[in-house]
Amino acid sequence: MLSGVSMGASTVLMASELDLPPQVKGISADCGYSSPESIIRKVCRDMGITDKIGYPVIRIAARLFGGFSMKDGGAVEAVKHAKVPILIIHGEEDDFVPFSMAKEIYDACASEKYYLAVKGAGHGLSFFCDFDAYLAAEKEFQARIYRD
């Protein structure tokens, strides 16, 4: 199983569209963001920088120094082509990656999908805010994907 939190969650979600080895039976993603553009624009605004200026600067820097385009992909686009079951977990009080991004990812997902919203949980804190619900969701998900 591939699993990640925050940027790691978005990374494993982006891997969902790849031809993964048969050993990968599912993906668990906790508080992943929908796309690089969306999260960068949100962070710019949080920092008091207009995203109309901040995002283009970061986009150009990514192209010049990283050799990639911010428009090359994201979790939402990837899960449209997902080939393995996905569990999406997100804290309802996440003030870094908006909770709405989890719903956006879930709605776009083409594969078998599961969802856990954790009341009161901030960014990356779902496990700590509701250990029992988190563990139950992970156990149920793993039981389903490893049933073969």
Secondary structure, DSSP 8 states (H G I E B T S, - for coil): -EEEETHHHHHHHHHTTS---TT---EEEES--S-HHHHHHHHHHHTT--HHHHHHHHHHHIIIII---TTS--HHHHHTT--S-EEEEEETT-SSS-HHHHHHHHHH--S-EEEEEETT--TT-HHHH-HHHHHHHHHHHHHHHT--
